[in-house]
Amino acid sequence: MDFEFTEEQAMLQKNVRAFLEKEIAPLVNEYEQKYTPFPREILVDLIKKLLPWDYCLGIMKKEDGGTEIPYITNGLLQEELSRVWPSLAVSLGSGGGYLVAKLATEEQKKKYLPGLQSLDLMGAFALTEPNVGSDLRGVETTAVLQGDHYVVNGQKAWVTGGNFADITILFASEDRSQGMDGLAIFLVDRRESPFEATTIPKIGLRCAPSAIMTFTDCKVPKENLIAGAGTGAMNKLTGELGFTRATVGMFSIGIAQAAIEAAIRYAQQRVQFGRKIGKFQMIQGLIAESVVETEAARLLCYKAYSLLDAGKEAIIPACGGKYLANEVALKVTSNAMKVHGAWGLAEEYPVERYFRDARAMFPPEGNPEIQKLIVGGRVLGMSALV
C-alpha cells in the first residue's frame, strides 16, 4: 500500500498551505469575532480567492465545468483549509453547485450551473428538518402536485448557506405512506419560489451560515423536479455519502492538526518549575496521543478517498473515518487546552475555538453514533435502523 502523496500532490499541499497562511489566516480571528455568520458578500469574496486552488469546482466533472481532481487531492485541500479556518471549509458547500451538477437534470444544469460556478448564485442543500435527522423516513416537508407546479410546505433545519441561498436542492415527501420511497428531490429557485430563512446561532463554526428554511405554500415549477417519488430519489444521493462523510472527517482532521501544532508551540515555549513544559512526561503523553490518533483517522479517510478514486464503494472507511475523526478532533482539542492550562480557556489562544469547532463538526452528515450503526449494519448484514 502506498501511503505517500504523489510529487504533484505534495507540491500542491505545500503551496496551498503557504497561500492560506498568507491570504486567509490573518482574517480568521477578526472575522470570527465580527461575523456570526459570514455576510454573503464576504463569503463570496473568500470563495473566489480559493477557486484557483480547485476548491469547489475541483470535484466536479470537466463536462460540468469542473477540473475533476482525484478525491485524495480534494481531501488534502480540505484538510489544509480546515486547519486554518473550519468555518470557511464548511461554507464551501454554498458555492460552485456541486450537488446540482451531481443530481440535477441536464436542462437544470445548463440553466443554473454557470451562475453557481461564477458565484453570482449561491446554493444550499436542504434535507434535515427540525424533527427529522437521520431517520429520513419521517420527512415532514410535503410536495403536492397542482397543475404545472408543486406546492411545498414544511421546514428544513441546519441548512448551510440557507439564509442567503438562491438555489436549493430540496428533499420533500410526495407520499408519506411510502416512507423513503415517497421522497422527491426538487431544485428550488428562490427568485421564483420564495421561502423564508433564519440564521441558527451555534457554539462553534460560528462564521459558517446555518439556517432554518420555512416553505409556506411555496410553488415550485414541475420542470424543477429532479427525481420524483417511486424513482429511487434517495439512491441519487446515497452514492455521494462516501465522499461527503470522508470530507467532513477531513474537516475534523484539519482542526485536530491545528490543535496539535498549537499545543507543540506552547509546550516548546512555556516554562514551569524551571524548564519548558514540553519536557514533562504527561505533556508529551498528551501530544503523542493526539498525533497518533489524528494520523489513524487521517489514514482511514484517505482509504475512503482511495477507494472512491478506484471507483469502488467506500461506505465503511468513510463512515468509520467520519466518526473516528470527529471523536479524535474533540479529544485532541481538549488535550491542547490541557497543555495550555488555564490559558486554554482564553480567546487569546486559538485552542478554545478549535474545541468549539471540533464539537460542532459532529452533526454534519450524521453524528458518530449513526456512523457506527451504518458500519455495524454493513459488517453484520443486519440494520439496527428498523
C-alpha positions as CSV (number, residue, x, y, z in Angstrom):
1,M,0.0,0.0,0.0
2,D,1.2,3.5,-0.9
3,F,0.8,6.0,1.9
4,E,2.6,8.9,0.1
5,F,1.2,11.7,-1.9
6,T,2.4,12.0,-5.5
7,E,5.0,14.6,-6.1
8,E,2.3,16.8,-7.6
9,Q,0.1,16.4,-4.6
10,A,2.9,17.1,-2.2
11,M,3.8,20.3,-4.0
12,L,0.1,21.4,-4.0
13,Q,-0.1,20.8,-0.3
14,K,3.0,22.9,0.3
15,N,1.8,25.7,-2.0
16,V,-1.8,25.9,-0.8
17,R,-0.7,25.9,2.8
18,A,1.6,28.9,2.1
19,F,-1.3,30.6,0.3
20,L,-3.8,30.0,3.1
21,E,-1.3,31.2,5.8
22,K,-0.7,34.4,3.9
23,E,-4.1,35.3,2.5
24,I,-6.7,33.6,4.8
25,A,-5.2,33.0,8.2
26,P,-4.8,36.7,9.0
27,L,-8.6,37.2,8.7
28,V,-9.7,34.4,10.9
29,N,-9.6,36.0,14.4
30,E,-11.2,39.3,13.3
31,Y,-14.0,37.6,11.2
32,E,-14.8,35.0,13.9
33,Q,-15.4,37.8,16.3
34,K,-17.2,40.1,13.9
35,Y,-19.4,37.8,11.8
36,T,-21.9,35.2,13.0
37,P,-22.3,34.1,10.3
38,F,-20.5,35.4,7.2
39,P,-22.4,38.0,5.2
40,R,-23.0,36.8,1.7
41,E,-20.6,39.3,0.0
42,I,-17.8,38.3,2.4
43,L,-18.2,34.6,1.8
44,V,-18.4,35.1,-2.0
45,D,-15.1,37.1,-1.9
46,L,-13.4,34.4,0.2
47,I,-14.6,31.6,-2.0
48,K,-13.4,33.4,-5.1
49,K,-9.9,33.5,-3.5
50,L,-10.0,29.7,-3.2
51,L,-11.3,28.9,-6.7
52,P,-7.9,28.9,-8.4
53,W,-6.8,26.2,-6.0
54,D,-9.5,23.8,-7.2
55,Y,-11.8,24.3,-4.2
56,C,-15.5,23.9,-5.1
57,L,-15.0,23.1,-8.8
58,G,-12.2,20.6,-8.4
59,I,-14.5,17.7,-7.5
60,M,-16.8,18.4,-10.5
61,K,-16.6,16.6,-13.8
62,K,-15.0,18.6,-16.7
63,E,-18.2,18.4,-18.7
64,D,-19.9,20.2,-15.9
65,G,-17.3,22.9,-15.7
66,G,-15.1,21.4,-13.1
67,T,-11.4,20.3,-13.1
68,E,-12.1,16.7,-11.9
69,I,-9.2,16.3,-9.4
70,P,-8.8,13.0,-7.6
71,Y,-10.7,12.5,-4.4
72,I,-7.4,12.2,-2.5
73,T,-6.3,15.6,-3.8
74,N,-9.6,17.1,-2.7
75,G,-9.0,15.6,0.7
76,L,-5.7,17.2,1.2
77,L,-7.1,20.6,0.1
78,Q,-10.0,20.3,2.6
79,E,-7.6,19.4,5.5
80,E,-5.4,22.4,4.8
81,L,-8.3,24.8,4.7
82,S,-10.0,23.4,7.8
83,R,-6.6,23.5,9.6
84,V,-6.7,27.3,9.0
85,W,-10.5,28.0,9.1
86,P,-13.1,25.3,9.6
87,S,-16.0,27.7,9.2
88,L,-14.8,28.6,5.7
89,A,-14.3,24.9,4.8
90,V,-17.8,24.0,5.8
91,S,-19.2,27.1,4.0
92,L,-17.8,26.0,0.6
93,G,-20.9,23.9,0.0
94,S,-22.7,27.2,-0.7
95,G,-20.6,27.8,-3.8
96,G,-19.9,26.0,-7.1
97,G,-23.1,23.9,-7.4
98,Y,-21.5,20.5,-6.7
99,L,-24.8,18.8,-5.8
100,V,-26.6,20.5,-8.7
101,A,-24.0,19.0,-11.0
102,K,-24.4,15.6,-9.4
103,L,-28.1,15.4,-9.0
104,A,-29.9,17.7,-11.4
105,T,-31.1,17.0,-15.0
106,E,-29.1,18.2,-17.9
107,E,-31.5,21.0,-18.6
108,Q,-31.4,22.2,-15.0
109,K,-27.6,22.1,-15.0
110,K,-27.4,24.2,-18.2
111,K,-29.8,26.8,-16.5
112,Y,-28.1,27.0,-13.1
113,L,-24.5,25.8,-13.1
114,P,-23.0,28.8,-14.8
115,G,-24.4,31.2,-12.2
116,L,-23.4,28.9,-9.3
117,Q,-19.9,28.4,-10.6
118,S,-19.4,32.2,-11.1
119,L,-20.8,32.7,-7.6
120,D,-23.5,35.0,-8.9
121,L,-25.8,32.5,-7.4
122,M,-25.3,30.7,-4.1
123,G,-26.6,27.2,-3.4
124,A,-27.8,25.1,-0.4
125,F,-28.8,21.5,0.3
126,A,-31.9,21.0,2.4
127,L,-32.6,17.6,3.8
128,T,-32.5,17.7,7.7
129,E,-35.6,19.0,9.4
130,P,-36.4,20.3,13.0
131,N,-37.9,16.9,13.8
132,V,-36.1,14.7,11.4
133,G,-32.3,14.0,11.4
134,S,-31.0,10.6,10.4
135,D,-34.5,8.9,10.1
136,L,-35.4,10.2,6.6
137,R,-38.5,8.0,6.5
138,G,-40.0,10.7,8.7
139,V,-39.5,13.7,6.4
140,E,-42.4,16.0,7.1
141,T,-42.0,18.6,4.3
142,T,-44.6,17.8,1.7
143,A,-44.8,18.5,-2.0
144,V,-48.2,18.3,-3.7
145,L,-48.6,18.5,-7.5
146,Q,-51.2,21.1,-8.5
147,G,-51.3,21.7,-12.2
148,D,-48.0,22.8,-13.6
149,H,-46.3,23.2,-10.2
150,Y,-45.7,21.6,-6.8
151,V,-46.9,23.2,-3.6
152,V,-44.2,22.7,-0.9
153,N,-44.9,23.1,2.8
154,G,-42.6,22.4,5.7
155,Q,-39.3,23.4,7.4
156,K,-35.7,22.4,6.9
157,A,-33.0,22.9,9.6
158,W,-29.2,23.2,9.8
159,V,-29.0,24.2,6.1
160,T,-25.6,25.5,5.3
161,G,-26.0,28.7,3.4
162,G,-29.7,28.5,3.6
163,N,-30.1,32.1,4.8
164,F,-28.8,33.5,1.5
165,A,-29.2,30.6,-0.9
166,D,-30.6,31.4,-4.4
167,I,-30.8,27.8,-5.4
168,T,-31.7,24.9,-3.0
169,I,-31.7,21.2,-3.5
170,L,-34.7,20.2,-1.5
171,F,-36.0,16.8,-0.3
172,A,-39.7,16.6,0.3
173,S,-42.3,13.8,0.6
174,E,-44.7,13.3,-2.2
175,D,-46.3,10.3,-0.5
176,R,-45.7,10.0,3.3
177,S,-47.1,6.4,3.3
178,Q,-44.2,5.2,1.2
179,G,-41.5,6.4,3.6
180,M,-38.2,7.0,1.9
181,D,-39.6,5.7,-1.4
182,G,-42.1,8.6,-1.3
183,L,-39.3,11.2,-1.2
184,A,-38.7,13.5,-4.1
185,I,-35.9,15.9,-5.0
186,F,-36.5,19.4,-6.2
187,L,-34.5,22.3,-7.3
188,V,-36.0,25.4,-5.7
189,D,-35.1,28.8,-7.3
190,R,-35.8,31.3,-4.5
191,R,-36.3,34.1,-7.1
192,E,-39.4,32.3,-8.5
193,S,-40.3,30.2,-5.4
194,P,-39.8,32.4,-2.4
195,F,-39.2,31.0,1.1
196,E,-38.1,32.3,4.5
197,A,-34.8,31.6,6.3
198,T,-33.5,32.5,9.7
199,T,-29.9,32.0,11.0
200,I,-29.2,29.5,13.8
201,P,-26.6,30.8,16.3
202,K,-24.3,28.0,17.4
203,I,-21.4,27.1,19.7
204,G,-18.8,26.5,17.0
205,L,-18.3,27.1,13.3
206,R,-19.8,30.5,14.0
207,C,-18.9,32.1,10.7
208,A,-20.5,29.2,8.8
209,P,-24.1,30.1,7.9
210,S,-26.6,27.6,9.3
211,A,-30.3,28.3,8.8
212,I,-33.9,27.1,9.3
213,M,-35.8,27.4,6.0
214,T,-39.6,27.7,6.0
215,F,-41.7,26.8,3.0
216,T,-45.3,28.0,3.1
217,D,-47.3,27.2,0.0
218,C,-44.1,27.5,-1.9
219,K,-44.8,27.0,-5.6
220,V,-42.1,25.0,-7.5
221,P,-42.5,24.5,-11.3
222,K,-42.8,20.9,-12.4
223,E,-39.7,21.3,-14.5
224,N,-37.7,21.8,-11.3
225,L,-38.4,18.3,-10.2
226,I,-35.1,16.3,-10.1
227,A,-36.4,12.9,-9.1
228,G,-40.0,12.0,-8.1
229,A,-41.5,9.6,-5.6
230,G,-41.0,6.0,-6.5
231,T,-38.0,6.7,-8.8
232,G,-35.3,6.0,-6.2
233,A,-34.7,9.6,-5.3
234,M,-32.5,8.7,-2.3
235,N,-30.4,6.4,-4.5
236,K,-29.2,9.5,-6.3
237,L,-27.9,10.9,-3.0
238,T,-26.6,7.6,-1.5
239,G,-23.7,7.4,-4.0
240,E,-22.3,10.7,-2.7
241,L,-22.4,9.8,1.0
242,G,-19.0,8.1,1.0
243,F,-17.4,11.3,-0.4
244,T,-19.3,13.7,1.8
245,R,-18.7,11.8,5.0
246,A,-15.0,11.4,4.3
247,T,-14.8,15.1,3.6
248,V,-16.4,16.0,6.9
249,G,-13.9,13.7,8.5
250,M,-11.1,15.7,6.8
251,F,-12.6,18.9,8.3
252,S,-12.2,17.4,11.8
253,I,-8.7,16.2,11.0
254,G,-7.7,19.7,9.9
255,I,-9.0,21.0,13.2
256,A,-7.1,18.3,15.1
257,Q,-3.9,19.1,13.2
258,A,-4.2,22.8,14.0
259,A,-4.7,22.0,17.7
260,I,-1.6,19.7,17.7
261,E,0.6,22.5,16.2
262,A,-0.7,25.0,18.8
263,A,0.0,22.6,21.6
264,I,3.5,21.9,20.4
265,R,4.3,25.7,20.1
266,Y,3.0,26.3,23.6
267,A,4.9,23.4,25.1
268,Q,8.1,24.5,23.5
269,Q,7.8,28.0,24.9
270,R,6.0,27.8,28.3
271,V,8.3,27.4,31.3
272,Q,7.3,25.9,34.7
273,F,9.4,24.6,37.5
274,G,12.5,25.9,35.8
275,R,12.1,24.0,32.4
276,K,9.9,24.0,29.3
277,I,6.7,22.1,29.9
278,G,7.4,20.1,26.7
279,K,9.9,18.1,28.8
280,F,7.2,16.9,31.2
281,Q,6.2,13.3,30.6
282,M,2.4,14.0,30.9
283,I,2.6,16.8,28.3
284,Q,4.5,14.5,25.9
285,G,1.9,11.8,26.5
286,L,-1.0,14.2,25.6
287,I,0.8,15.3,22.4
288,A,1.8,11.8,21.4
289,E,-1.8,10.6,21.8
290,S,-3.0,13.5,19.7
291,V,-0.5,12.9,16.9
292,V,-1.0,9.1,16.6
293,E,-4.8,9.2,16.8
294,T,-5.1,12.0,14.3
295,E,-2.9,10.1,11.9
296,A,-5.1,7.0,12.3
297,A,-8.2,9.0,11.5
298,R,-6.5,10.7,8.6
299,L,-5.4,7.3,7.0
300,L,-8.9,5.9,7.3
301,C,-10.4,8.9,5.5
302,Y,-7.7,8.7,2.8
303,K,-8.5,5.0,2.4
304,A,-12.1,6.0,1.6
305,Y,-10.9,8.5,-0.9
306,S,-8.6,5.9,-2.5
307,L,-11.4,3.5,-2.9
308,L,-13.6,6.3,-4.5
309,D,-10.8,7.1,-6.9
310,A,-10.7,3.5,-7.9
311,G,-14.5,3.5,-8.5
312,K,-15.2,1.3,-5.5
313,E,-17.6,1.6,-2.6
314,A,-16.2,3.3,0.5
315,I,-19.1,3.3,3.0
316,I,-17.2,1.5,5.8
317,P,-14.0,3.6,5.8
318,A,-15.9,6.8,5.0
319,C,-18.4,6.4,7.9
320,G,-15.7,5.0,10.1
321,G,-13.4,7.8,9.2
322,K,-16.0,10.4,9.8
323,Y,-16.9,9.2,13.3
324,L,-13.3,8.5,14.3
325,A,-12.2,11.9,13.1
326,N,-15.0,13.7,14.9
327,E,-14.2,11.9,18.2
328,V,-10.4,12.3,17.8
329,A,-10.7,16.0,17.0
330,L,-12.7,16.6,20.2
331,K,-10.1,14.7,22.2
332,V,-7.1,16.3,20.6
333,T,-8.5,19.9,21.0
334,S,-9.3,19.0,24.6
335,N,-5.7,17.8,25.0
336,A,-4.4,21.0,23.5
337,M,-6.4,23.0,26.1
338,K,-4.9,20.9,28.8
339,V,-1.4,21.7,27.5
340,H,-2.3,25.4,27.7
341,G,-3.6,25.1,31.2
342,A,-5.9,28.0,32.2
343,W,-4.9,29.9,29.1
344,G,-6.6,27.2,27.0
345,L,-9.9,28.9,28.1
346,A,-8.8,32.3,26.8
347,E,-9.7,33.7,23.4
348,E,-6.1,35.0,23.3
349,Y,-5.2,31.5,22.2
350,P,-6.9,29.6,19.3
351,V,-7.4,26.3,21.1
352,E,-10.8,27.2,22.7
353,R,-12.1,27.9,19.2
354,Y,-10.7,24.6,17.9
355,F,-12.5,22.8,20.7
356,R,-15.8,24.5,19.8
357,D,-15.4,23.9,16.1
358,A,-14.5,20.2,16.7
359,R,-17.7,19.7,18.7
360,A,-19.8,21.5,16.1
361,M,-18.4,19.1,13.4
362,F,-20.3,16.1,14.9
363,P,-23.8,16.6,13.3
364,P,-22.9,17.3,9.6
365,E,-23.5,14.2,7.6
366,G,-24.7,12.3,10.7
367,N,-23.5,12.1,14.2
368,P,-20.8,9.5,15.1
369,E,-23.4,7.2,16.6
370,I,-25.2,6.9,13.3
371,Q,-21.9,6.2,11.5
372,K,-21.2,3.4,13.9
373,L,-24.7,1.9,13.2
374,I,-24.0,2.1,9.5
375,V,-20.7,0.3,9.9
376,G,-22.1,-2.2,12.2
377,G,-25.0,-2.9,9.9
378,R,-22.7,-3.5,7.0
379,V,-20.4,-5.8,8.9
380,L,-23.3,-7.8,10.5
381,G,-25.5,-7.8,7.5
382,M,-28.5,-6.5,9.6
383,S,-29.6,-3.0,10.2
384,A,-30.3,-1.5,13.6
385,L,-32.3,1.2,11.9
386,V,-35.6,-0.6,11.8
